Amino acid sequence: MNSEARIYVAGHRGLVGSAIVRALKHSGYSNLVLRTHGELDLTDQSAVRQFFSREQLQYVFLAAAKVGGILANNTYPADFIFQNLQMQANVIESAYRNGVDRLLFLGSSCIYPKFAPQPIGEDSLLTGALEPTNRPYSVAKIAGIEMCWAYNRQYGTRYLAAMPTNLYGPGDNYDLQTSHVIPALIRKMHDAKINGQKEVFLWGSGMPRREFLYSEDLAEGCLFLMNLGPQDFDFLATSETKAPLINIGSGQDQTIRELARLVAGVVGFGGELVFDDSELDGAPRKLLDTSRLSLLGWQSRTGLHEGLTRTYEEYLARFGVYSTK
């Protein structure tokens, strides 16, 4: 991507999209095209088509999505599959119709089978049953991967699908009804510390193992992929036998119980952590095999403790030391 290229970041206010925008600006890209949901509803096919026709974009980062943790996925399954299918279908189709050079579709590690061999390689896609609690969201993301692959094969487009592991970082969602695990832990423990609570009750047994990636690292990985030379990019995007899919992760995992203790230390909560093992745990383990990306020359840089510390500092700056929002 040259520095003057017209680059659209869909979902630029979200955790992933905002990190990509910061990374682009830091790298000298100045011709960014950004639209809020109020300015452009990506579920509106006509509006999306008009936008792409008018803006003449060269590169697209498709980071817009309806996302949430295990509670939100289990509570609003229809919303998760319907809205995500609409958004990605409209953007991918319009990108093709208007000659976008490269598109990067952001998915999720939940596309892989619940009991996939660990670490999970890209070839595990569609080899087993999905985790039921987030299956509608997973199916939508799998459809996005297949759509990129289908357009590449039929129309010669150059679209990649990047599958990040569990993410956290600046700008995350701290609503306990819809948040992912790390922001939920940060908020619960911060509130407990401020309110002088002696216990924090946490969902599940704490035994599942999860991998986490700092959102700023993911953004750097996305820029790395979009700036691959033609030979490497086309090799990933145009295979007849392999989906244009590549994992992005940190390469390390830990139990939720270990994660909770680490968050407690960062936040400064010294009370007891009480796990409710009657609640859903999700998949027992999700660790991505990132060797494919490593061979291309990219690895994450931010350790979990460092990333959590930065994230909590941003939480305090955004909501205030005494806020429980």
PyMOL commands that set and color helices and strands:
alter all, ss='L'
color gray80, all
select helices_A, chain A and resi 15-26+45-55+70-75+77-97+109-111+122-124+132-155+181-195+215-226+230-237+256-267+291-296+304-319
alter helices_A, ss='H'
color red, helices_A
select strands_A, chain A and resi 7-10+32-33+59-62+102-106+159-164+166-168+199-203+209-214+245-248+253-255+272-276+285-286
alter strands_A, ss='S'
color yellow, strands_A
deselect
rebuild
show_as cartoon
